[in-house]
Amino acid sequence: MAVKENGAIALLVETPGLSTIKPVLATSIGKENCQEFYQQSLSVTTSTLQYANQELLALGHPTVDIFWAPAEANPNVSTMWSEFPVLSQGDGDQGKKLHHIYSTLLSGYSFAMIGYADSPHIPPSVYTKIAAAFYQVSKSKDFIVGPGEFGGFFIFCGRKEIPLSIWSQVPYENQQALNFFINAISNLGSVSYIEMQPSVETIKDINRLKSMFSQAPNLTPEQMELRSWLNRNLK
């Protein structure tokens, strides 16, 4: 398969109705509110990526193709997601799934990005900055990591292959998982970082998100809509 000059991102998602969405948060705000929040977060994240694509075009760069990567192995799961193509996570444990997603994208694109869709406060500029770094003529960036709060990442991007053995040896339930992974891939190429971004797992995180939205200078229309929903429904 010919490799496209642009990059691609796979969003790791769970399918409402097939998976229990954010169970800890659901105990605080209720299952219906939790699912609505998750759905809106998905909408915010994909629109943010589309705004980032507009910014990339304005900079003279190609856009980034967007894929869903649902967690479930249900044969009908692809029919439950629209707007973007669905990419299977494959079989096996977490390491095998991440390897499958990353390798599949990298086989068809100049760089691969794996991200989550539950940090709806992230502005388009974050994604633009990452992709623009990979579009540089110098190709000086091999890997870029966006750390999460609890030892993982909210986004990981790379242009070089990573062996399955590295993905499989990471202790994903450990708060040092990201450090372990970075130490391993440092032997393959340069690793750069962008600022840490929190996810939303508890009612405390919801309150923090509301505060972040209230202080953010340039929210997208979708972020403003989510902010309004939060203020109306989760007081």
N, C-alpha and C positions, 0 to 999 in steps of 0.2 A: 504494500500500500504506500502510495506517495505521501510524503510528510508535508503537511501544510506549513506555510511560513508563520502562521499565527499560533497562539497558544490556546489552551482550553482549560476550563475549570469544571470539576465534578463537585457538586454539593451533596454532602452526606446527609441524608434526610430519613425520617421515619414516616410511614404512611398512616395517617389517622384511620382508625377502624381496623387496622392490622397490627399495630403496635400500641402499647401504652405510652402516651406522650407525657414526658416530664412528670413522673409519678409523685415526686416530692413536692413540686409546685402545685400539682393538682389537689393535694391534701389541704392546701391553704386557700386556693382560689376557686376550687371546684373543677370537675372534669370538663364541663362545657366551656368555661372561661379559659381554661388551660389550652384546649384545642383551638379556640378562636385566637388566642394569643399566638400560638404556634403557626397557624395558617397566615396570620397577618405578618409574622416575622419572616416567613418564606416569601411573601409578596414584597416586603420591604427589601429583603436581601437581593432578590432577583432584579428589582427595579434599580437598586443601587448599582448592581453590576452593569446594567444597561446604561445608566448615566456614566459610569466609568468608561464604557465603550465609546460613548460620545466624546468624552474627554480625550481618549486615546486617538480617535480620528482627528480631533482638532490639533493634536500634537504631531500628526502625520504618521501615526502608527496603525497597524492592523488592529482589529477588535479581537476579543477573546470569546471563543465559543463556550456556551454554557450547557452543562448536562446535569440532570438529576441522577443521584446514585442512591436509590432506596435501600434500606437495610434488610428488607424482607426478601425471602426467596420465593414467595408466592408467584406462581406462573402468570397471574393476572395483574401483577403489580404495575406493569408498564402502562396498562390502560387507565390507571388511576392518577397518572401524572400527565399534565399537558403543558403546552407552551415551549418546552425544551425536550430534546431527546433523553431517553432513559438509558443509563449505563449500569449494567449489572455489577454488583460488588463481588460476584464470584462466590466460591465455596471456601469453607475453612474458618480458621480463627481470624482475629483482628489483623494480624500481620499479613496473612495470605490475602485478605480482602483489600487492604491498603496497597499491597504490591500489585494485585490484579488491576485495580483502578489506575494507579500511577503508570504502570507499564502499558496498559491499553491506551491511555491518552498519549503517552510519549511515542507510541508507535505511529501515531498519525499527526502529531503536532510538534512544533519546535520546542515547546515547554509545556509542562503539566502543572496544574494547580489543584489541590484538594482542600476544600473548605467546609465549614459548617454554616448553617443558616439561622442560628439562634443568637446572633449578636446584632440585633437590628439597628443599633446606634452607630455602627461603623459608617463613615461617610464614603462617597465614591472615590475621593482622593486617595484613600488607602489602597484600593484595588488598582487604581490608575498608576500609582507610584510603583507597585510591584511589577505590573506588566511592562511598564515603560523601561524598567531596569533590564528586563530580559530582551527587549527590543533594541537595546543599545548595540551599535555596530561592533563595539569592542568585545561583546559577549563575555564580559568580566564576571558576571554573576552566574554561579553554578546552582546554588540553592539559596532560597530565602525562606526564613521561618518567622511566623507570627505566633509568639507564645500565647497560650491560654493561661487561665488562673491556676489550674490544679495539676500542672505537670505535663499537659498536652499542648496542642496547638489549635488555633482557630483557623489557620491557613498554612499550608506548606506548598512550596513551589520549587520546581527543579527542571533542569535541562539534561541531566545525565541519568543514565540507568542506575538503579539501586538493586543489588541482588536480593532475592527472597530471603536469604540467610540473615541479612540485616533487619529487615522488617520483622522476621519471625522471632528474633532474639530480644526484641524490646519488651520490657515488663509493663504493659500498657496500664495496669491498675496501680502502678507505683507513681508517686508524685515526682520521681526522678526520671520518668520515662522519656521525656523530651531530651534531657541531658544525655541519656544513654544513646538515643538515636543520633543526636548531633555529633557526639564523639565518634560514632561509627562512620557516619557519612563524611566527616571531615577528611578522611583518607581518600575520598573520591573527588573532592573539589572544594572550592571556597564556599563558606556558609556566612550569609548575612542575616541580620535581624531587622524586623520592624517592631513597633511598639506593641506591648501586650494589650490584648482586648479581652474583657470579661464576657462570660456567657450568662444566661439567665436560667437558674435552676431552682431558686427559692423565692419566697415573698420578699426577703431582704434584697435580693437581686432586682426584683420588680421595682421596689422603691428607689434603688440606686439608678435604675434605668430611667425612671420618671424624672429624677433629679438631673441626669445627664441630658435628657431631652430639653428640660427647662433652661439649661445653660448653653446648649449648643447654638452657635450663631447662624448656621446655614443648614437647616433641615430640608430634606427632600419632601415633596408633597405626600409621599407614602409614609415617611417618618412622622410628619405632622398628623396624619390620619391615625396612626398607631398611638401617638401621644394623646390625642383626643379620646380615643377608645379607652386607654389606660386610666385617664383622669375621670371618665364617666363611670367605668365599671369596676375599677379596683381602687377604691378610695381608702 
